[in-house]
Amino acid sequence: MKNPGYLKLELSSKGIRLSKELTEGKDLRAAFLARAGIGGGIDIILPDDVWVNVPVREAFTKESPYLLLKDNGNFYIEKNGERVEVGVIPPPAFYEKKTSEGTPFAQVGTVHGGYLTITPVASCDFFPSYENCKFCSANSVMGPVGKKALSVREVVEIVNEAFEEGIAEFVQISLGYLEGEGHGIASLEPYITAIKKNFDTLLAVEAHPPDKDAWIDRTYAMGVDSIAYHLDIYDPERFASICPGKARHIGRDRYLDALQYAASIFPSGTVTSNLIVGLEPIESTIDGINHLTRMGVVPLLPIFKPLEGSDYGSHKIPDTEEIAPLLAHLYNAVKSNKINMNWSKHVSIFITPIEGRYFTGEQAKIEVTLYNLYKSKIGGMATREIAKLRRRLKVREVEDSFDSSEL
């Protein structure tokens, strides 16, 4: 209870029960409007400004030893009579609004930690082909319903609404798997251009690796500050079994090659990949961490949660005692490979390398000081200016060499 890292790990895997006052009151009335799935819980701020997205609706949360309650206007997490005061992030007001073209904001945008994630293009081509990843549920796939894609105007409206409300600092565009050249990355360029034109913000993209490295250059030149290609499972056999569509249409080797190339283009710490904890042996996840960090890629560790409607809806939740040493290894591997940890901040749905310090017994004072600087507005401004300068140099290089016929 007194270690924010351990508490985040426990809450991520076991979820939390809500007191009767909260379930009957209005404090969390819109919490259930957000999608189910990996980010479908409640964002809670733990001591040391550690953010965690905590499951509240899934069946396994009924057995959680943790209770969220409110007392004298303050929120607390309680376990066995011991309490820790926490902050609870209220659901964004824009979840209940619509774009000018009638698309519900909550259908295409979510806020977790400091990030606004928008899914502008409909669905993922792995559904309904039965090639979807077995831990994923069709119910958790975001995207506009009833039309192929959002208009650029709608995306600008969503970003503006989130920034005006003061609930997000950065923007992430999420793209499911799309058939065709580049696997859909070209479709994002109008959105990226409009966001960069209208807002002074860092922008991340979560996508599948394009078929050719030239698209990675182009992605950076578009204005993307951070790129994520999520491998999810490192072990080759388990990867093919659990992620059949990714294995068939992209291939494990292409994920690793694309990540390595992206790490040579993007700044240190801005290329990331998920490794889901609990779907392969701990030793395999450690091998994955070692492989990614040697390439300069930041591993992010979501803790497996069984999602209703997924093939793995009844799969066992991992034991947190077994996971703890893994998280210490994550911190040490990123640190020893001299990868910047400060870009992954206020991430509530994954365990990040900087949070791995809570499992090492090390104070890591320098890293924490730098981390807090990057979280400040001054640090954020400096980061954006450095990103702009670096990109101008890269854009010039790409424009000099770019030939669409080569794609």
C-alpha positions as CSV (number, residue, x, y, z in Angstrom):
1,M,0.0,0.0,0.0
2,K,2.9,2.4,0.7
3,N,4.8,1.6,-2.6
4,P,3.1,3.2,-5.6
5,G,4.7,0.9,-8.0
6,Y,3.5,-2.3,-6.3
7,L,0.1,-0.7,-5.8
8,K,-0.2,0.1,-9.5
9,L,0.8,-3.5,-10.3
10,E,-1.8,-4.9,-7.9
11,L,-4.6,-2.6,-9.1
12,S,-3.8,-3.2,-12.8
13,S,-4.1,-7.0,-12.4
14,K,-6.8,-7.3,-9.7
15,G,-8.9,-4.2,-10.2
16,I,-10.9,-2.5,-7.5
17,R,-14.4,-2.7,-5.9
18,L,-16.4,0.5,-5.5
19,S,-18.1,1.5,-2.2
20,K,-21.8,1.6,-2.2
21,E,-21.7,5.4,-2.0
22,L,-19.8,5.5,-5.3
23,T,-21.9,3.0,-7.1
24,E,-25.1,4.8,-6.2
25,G,-23.7,8.4,-6.4
26,K,-22.8,10.6,-9.3
27,D,-19.0,10.8,-8.8
28,L,-18.3,8.1,-11.4
29,R,-21.6,8.3,-13.3
30,A,-19.9,8.5,-16.7
31,A,-17.1,6.0,-16.0
32,F,-19.0,3.3,-17.6
33,L,-19.6,5.2,-20.8
34,A,-16.0,4.7,-21.9
35,R,-15.2,1.5,-23.7
36,A,-14.5,-1.8,-22.0
37,G,-11.1,-3.3,-22.5
38,I,-7.5,-2.5,-21.7
39,G,-8.4,1.2,-20.9
40,G,-12.0,0.7,-19.8
41,G,-11.4,1.3,-16.1
42,I,-11.1,4.4,-13.8
43,D,-7.9,6.5,-13.9
44,I,-6.5,6.9,-10.4
45,I,-3.5,9.0,-9.3
46,L,-1.5,7.2,-6.6
47,P,1.2,8.8,-4.4
48,D,4.3,10.0,-6.2
49,D,2.1,11.0,-9.1
50,V,1.8,7.5,-10.4
51,W,-1.2,7.0,-12.7
52,V,-3.1,3.7,-13.1
53,N,-6.2,2.7,-15.0
54,V,-8.0,0.3,-12.7
55,P,-10.6,-2.2,-13.9
56,V,-14.0,-1.9,-12.2
57,R,-16.4,-3.7,-14.4
58,E,-14.8,-7.0,-15.2
59,A,-16.0,-10.1,-13.3
60,F,-12.6,-10.7,-11.7
61,T,-12.8,-7.3,-9.9
62,K,-15.5,-8.7,-7.5
63,E,-12.7,-10.7,-5.8
64,S,-10.3,-7.7,-5.5
65,P,-9.0,-7.0,-2.0
66,Y,-9.0,-3.3,-2.8
67,L,-11.9,-0.9,-2.2
68,L,-12.3,2.6,-3.5
69,L,-14.3,4.9,-1.2
70,K,-14.9,8.5,-0.5
71,D,-14.7,10.1,3.0
72,N,-15.1,13.8,3.8
73,G,-14.7,14.7,0.1
74,N,-11.5,12.7,-0.4
75,F,-10.9,9.4,-2.2
76,Y,-9.1,6.5,-0.6
77,I,-8.0,3.0,-1.5
78,E,-8.5,0.6,1.4
79,K,-7.2,-2.9,2.0
80,N,-7.4,-4.8,5.3
81,G,-8.3,-1.6,7.2
82,E,-5.3,0.4,5.8
83,R,-6.0,3.4,3.6
84,V,-4.1,5.4,1.1
85,E,-5.4,8.8,-0.2
86,V,-5.6,9.0,-4.0
87,G,-6.9,11.2,-6.7
88,V,-9.7,10.0,-9.0
89,I,-9.8,11.5,-12.5
90,P,-13.4,12.4,-13.4
91,P,-14.7,11.1,-16.8
92,P,-14.3,13.8,-19.5
93,A,-17.4,15.8,-20.2
94,F,-16.8,15.4,-23.9
95,Y,-17.7,11.7,-23.6
96,E,-21.3,12.8,-23.6
97,K,-20.9,15.1,-26.7
98,K,-20.9,14.6,-30.4
99,T,-18.9,16.1,-33.3
100,S,-20.6,18.5,-35.7
101,E,-21.2,15.5,-38.0
102,G,-23.0,13.5,-35.2
103,T,-20.2,11.1,-34.2
104,P,-20.2,10.5,-30.4
105,F,-16.9,11.5,-29.0
106,A,-16.7,8.5,-26.7
107,Q,-17.0,6.2,-29.7
108,V,-13.7,7.4,-31.2
109,G,-11.8,9.1,-28.4
110,T,-10.6,8.2,-24.9
111,V,-8.4,9.9,-22.3
112,H,-6.0,8.0,-20.1
113,G,-3.3,9.7,-18.1
114,G,-2.2,12.8,-20.1
115,Y,-3.1,11.3,-23.4
116,L,-6.1,11.8,-25.7
117,T,-6.3,8.7,-28.0
118,I,-8.3,9.1,-31.2
119,T,-9.2,6.2,-33.5
120,P,-10.2,8.0,-36.7
121,V,-10.5,5.1,-39.1
122,A,-13.1,2.3,-38.6
123,S,-12.2,-0.9,-36.9
124,C,-9.4,-3.4,-37.6
125,D,-9.3,-5.8,-40.5
126,F,-8.5,-8.7,-38.2
127,F,-12.2,-8.6,-37.3
128,P,-14.4,-10.4,-38.3
129,S,-11.9,-12.6,-40.2
130,Y,-11.1,-14.6,-37.0
131,E,-7.5,-13.6,-37.3
132,N,-7.7,-11.2,-34.3
133,C,-5.4,-11.4,-31.4
134,K,-6.9,-13.8,-28.8
135,F,-6.7,-11.3,-25.9
136,C,-8.6,-8.7,-27.9
137,S,-12.4,-8.3,-28.0
138,A,-14.4,-6.8,-30.9
139,N,-16.2,-4.9,-28.2
140,S,-13.0,-3.0,-27.3
141,V,-12.1,-2.0,-30.8
142,M,-12.6,1.7,-31.2
143,G,-13.6,3.6,-34.4
144,P,-16.5,5.4,-36.0
145,V,-19.6,3.4,-36.5
146,G,-21.6,3.7,-39.7
147,K,-18.8,5.4,-41.7
148,K,-15.4,4.5,-42.9
149,A,-13.5,7.4,-41.2
150,L,-13.8,10.6,-39.3
151,S,-13.4,13.9,-41.2
152,V,-10.4,16.0,-40.4
153,R,-12.7,18.6,-39.0
154,E,-14.1,16.1,-36.5
155,V,-10.6,15.1,-35.3
156,V,-9.7,18.8,-34.8
157,E,-13.0,19.3,-32.8
158,I,-12.2,16.4,-30.5
159,V,-8.7,17.6,-29.8
160,N,-9.9,21.1,-29.2
161,E,-12.6,19.9,-26.8
162,A,-10.1,17.8,-24.8
163,F,-7.6,20.6,-24.6
164,E,-10.2,23.2,-23.7
165,E,-11.5,20.9,-20.9
166,G,-7.9,20.6,-19.7
167,I,-7.9,16.8,-19.5
168,A,-5.1,16.0,-21.9
169,E,-1.6,17.3,-22.8
170,F,-0.8,15.0,-25.7
171,V,-2.5,13.4,-28.6
172,Q,-2.2,9.8,-29.8
173,I,-3.7,8.5,-33.0
174,S,-4.5,4.8,-32.9
175,L,-4.8,2.7,-36.1
176,G,-6.0,-0.9,-36.3
177,Y,-4.6,-3.2,-39.0
178,L,-5.6,-2.2,-42.5
179,E,-4.9,-4.2,-45.6
180,G,-2.9,-2.5,-48.3
181,E,0.3,-0.7,-48.9
182,G,1.7,0.9,-45.7
183,H,-1.1,-0.8,-43.7
184,G,-3.0,2.5,-43.5
185,I,-0.4,4.9,-42.4
186,A,-0.9,7.2,-45.3
187,S,-4.6,7.7,-44.3
188,L,-3.4,9.4,-41.1
189,E,-1.4,12.2,-42.8
190,P,-4.3,14.7,-43.1
191,Y,-5.2,14.2,-39.4
192,I,-1.6,14.6,-38.3
193,T,-1.1,17.8,-40.5
194,A,-4.3,19.4,-39.1
195,I,-3.4,18.6,-35.5
196,K,0.1,20.0,-35.8
197,K,-1.2,23.1,-37.6
198,N,-3.8,23.9,-35.0
199,F,-2.2,22.7,-31.7
200,D,1.2,23.0,-30.0
201,T,1.3,19.4,-28.9
202,L,3.4,16.2,-29.1
203,L,1.7,13.6,-31.2
204,A,2.1,9.8,-31.0
205,V,0.9,7.1,-33.4
206,E,0.0,3.5,-32.5
207,A,-0.1,1.4,-35.7
208,H,1.2,-1.8,-37.3
209,P,4.5,-1.8,-39.1
210,P,4.3,-0.7,-42.7
211,D,5.6,-3.1,-45.3
212,K,8.6,-0.9,-46.3
213,D,10.9,1.3,-44.2
214,A,10.4,4.3,-46.4
215,W,6.9,4.6,-44.8
216,I,8.6,4.9,-41.4
217,D,10.7,7.9,-42.7
218,R,7.5,9.4,-44.1
219,T,5.7,8.9,-40.7
220,Y,8.4,10.9,-38.9
221,A,8.3,13.6,-41.6
222,M,4.5,13.9,-41.3
223,G,5.0,15.3,-37.8
224,V,4.8,12.2,-35.6
225,D,6.9,12.5,-32.4
226,S,6.5,8.9,-31.1
227,I,5.7,5.6,-32.8
228,A,4.4,2.4,-31.3
229,Y,4.4,-1.0,-33.1
230,H,3.1,-3.4,-30.5
231,L,4.7,-6.9,-30.8
232,D,2.7,-8.0,-27.7
233,I,4.1,-11.5,-27.5
234,Y,7.9,-12.2,-27.9
235,D,8.0,-16.0,-28.0
236,P,7.8,-17.0,-31.7
237,E,5.4,-19.9,-31.3
238,R,3.1,-18.1,-28.9
239,F,3.1,-15.0,-31.1
240,A,1.8,-17.1,-34.0
241,S,-0.8,-18.9,-31.8
242,I,-2.1,-15.8,-29.9
243,C,-1.8,-13.3,-32.8
244,P,-2.6,-15.2,-35.9
245,G,-3.4,-12.2,-38.1
246,K,-0.3,-10.3,-37.1
247,A,1.8,-13.5,-37.7
248,R,0.2,-14.2,-41.1
249,H,0.0,-10.7,-42.6
250,I,3.0,-8.9,-41.0
251,G,5.2,-11.4,-39.3
252,R,7.2,-11.3,-36.1
253,D,10.4,-10.5,-37.9
254,R,8.9,-7.5,-39.6
255,Y,7.8,-6.1,-36.2
256,L,11.3,-6.4,-34.9
257,D,13.0,-5.0,-38.1
258,A,10.5,-2.1,-38.2
259,L,11.1,-1.2,-34.6
260,Q,14.9,-1.3,-35.0
261,Y,14.7,1.0,-38.1
262,A,12.3,3.4,-36.3
263,A,14.7,3.6,-33.4
264,S,17.3,4.9,-35.8
265,I,15.0,7.6,-37.1
266,F,13.0,8.8,-34.0
267,P,14.6,10.4,-30.9
268,S,15.7,8.2,-28.0
269,G,12.8,6.8,-26.0
270,T,10.0,7.6,-28.5
271,V,9.8,4.2,-30.2
272,T,7.8,1.8,-28.0
273,S,6.3,-1.7,-28.1
274,N,4.0,-3.6,-25.8
275,L,4.9,-6.9,-24.2
276,I,1.8,-8.3,-22.5
277,V,2.7,-9.7,-19.1
278,G,1.0,-13.0,-18.3
279,L,0.6,-14.6,-21.8
280,E,4.1,-16.1,-22.0
281,P,6.7,-17.3,-19.5
282,I,8.4,-14.5,-17.5
283,E,11.7,-15.6,-19.0
284,S,10.4,-15.0,-22.5
285,T,9.2,-11.5,-21.6
286,I,12.7,-10.8,-20.2
287,D,14.2,-12.0,-23.5
288,G,11.8,-9.6,-25.3
289,I,12.8,-6.7,-23.0
290,N,16.5,-7.4,-23.7
291,H,16.0,-7.6,-27.5
292,L,14.0,-4.4,-27.7
293,T,16.2,-2.4,-25.4
294,R,19.4,-3.4,-27.3
295,M,17.7,-1.9,-30.4
296,G,16.9,1.3,-28.5
297,V,13.2,0.5,-28.2
298,V,11.2,1.1,-25.0
299,P,9.2,-1.9,-23.8
300,L,5.9,-1.0,-22.2
301,L,4.3,-3.7,-20.1
302,P,0.5,-4.0,-19.9
303,I,-0.6,-6.6,-17.4
304,F,-2.9,-9.1,-18.9
305,K,-6.6,-8.7,-18.2
306,P,-9.3,-11.2,-19.4
307,L,-11.7,-9.2,-21.5
308,E,-15.3,-10.2,-21.9
309,G,-16.0,-11.5,-25.4
310,S,-12.3,-12.3,-26.1
311,D,-11.0,-15.8,-26.7
312,Y,-8.9,-15.4,-23.6
313,G,-11.8,-14.2,-21.5
314,S,-11.3,-16.9,-18.9
315,H,-7.5,-17.0,-19.0
316,K,-5.6,-16.9,-15.7
317,I,-4.6,-13.5,-14.3
318,P,-0.8,-13.4,-13.7
319,D,0.6,-13.6,-10.1
320,T,1.9,-10.2,-9.1
321,E,4.6,-11.7,-6.9
322,E,6.1,-13.3,-10.0
323,I,5.9,-10.1,-12.0
324,A,7.7,-7.8,-9.6
325,P,11.3,-9.0,-10.5
326,L,10.4,-8.5,-14.2
327,L,9.6,-4.9,-13.6
328,A,12.9,-4.3,-11.9
329,H,14.6,-5.8,-14.9
330,L,12.6,-3.5,-17.2
331,Y,14.0,-0.4,-15.4
332,N,17.6,-1.7,-15.4
333,A,17.5,-2.8,-19.1
334,V,16.3,0.6,-20.3
335,K,18.7,2.4,-18.0
336,S,21.8,0.3,-19.0
337,N,21.0,0.8,-22.7
338,K,20.9,4.6,-22.1
339,I,17.3,5.0,-23.5
340,N,15.4,8.1,-22.5
341,M,12.7,7.1,-20.0
342,N,11.0,10.5,-19.8
343,W,8.7,10.3,-22.8
344,S,6.5,7.6,-21.3
345,K,4.9,9.8,-18.6
346,H,1.4,9.7,-17.1
347,V,0.7,6.4,-18.8
348,S,-2.0,4.8,-16.8
349,I,-2.6,1.6,-18.8
350,F,0.9,0.2,-18.9
351,I,3.8,-0.3,-16.5
352,T,6.5,2.0,-17.8
353,P,10.3,1.8,-17.3
354,I,10.5,4.8,-15.0
355,E,8.0,3.0,-12.7
356,G,10.2,-0.1,-12.6
357,R,12.4,1.8,-10.2
358,Y,9.9,1.0,-7.4
359,F,10.9,-2.6,-7.7
360,T,14.7,-2.2,-7.7
361,G,15.2,-0.9,-4.2
362,E,17.2,2.0,-5.8
363,Q,16.2,5.6,-5.3
364,A,17.2,6.6,-8.8
365,K,17.1,10.3,-7.8
366,I,18.6,11.6,-11.0
367,E,16.1,9.8,-13.2
368,V,13.2,10.9,-11.0
369,T,14.4,14.5,-11.0
370,L,14.6,14.5,-14.8
371,Y,11.2,12.8,-15.1
372,N,9.6,15.5,-13.0
373,L,11.2,18.2,-15.1
374,Y,9.9,16.7,-18.3
375,K,6.4,16.6,-16.7
376,S,6.6,20.3,-16.0
377,K,5.4,22.8,-18.6
378,I,8.9,24.1,-19.1
379,G,10.2,20.6,-19.8
380,G,7.2,20.0,-22.1
381,M,7.9,23.1,-24.1
382,A,11.6,22.2,-24.4
383,T,10.7,18.7,-25.6
384,R,8.4,20.1,-28.3
385,E,11.0,22.6,-29.5
386,I,13.7,19.9,-29.7
387,A,11.3,17.6,-31.6
388,K,10.5,20.4,-34.1
389,L,14.1,21.1,-34.8
390,R,15.0,17.5,-35.2
391,R,12.1,16.9,-37.5
392,R,12.9,19.9,-39.8
393,L,16.2,18.3,-40.5
394,K,14.6,14.9,-41.1
395,V,11.9,16.4,-43.3
396,R,14.5,18.1,-45.5
397,E,16.3,14.7,-45.9
398,V,13.0,12.8,-46.7
399,E,11.8,15.4,-49.2
400,D,15.2,15.3,-51.0
401,S,15.1,11.5,-51.3
402,F,11.3,10.7,-51.2
403,D,10.0,9.0,-54.4
404,S,6.4,7.6,-54.0
405,S,7.2,5.1,-56.7
406,E,9.6,3.4,-54.3
407,L,6.8,2.7,-51.9
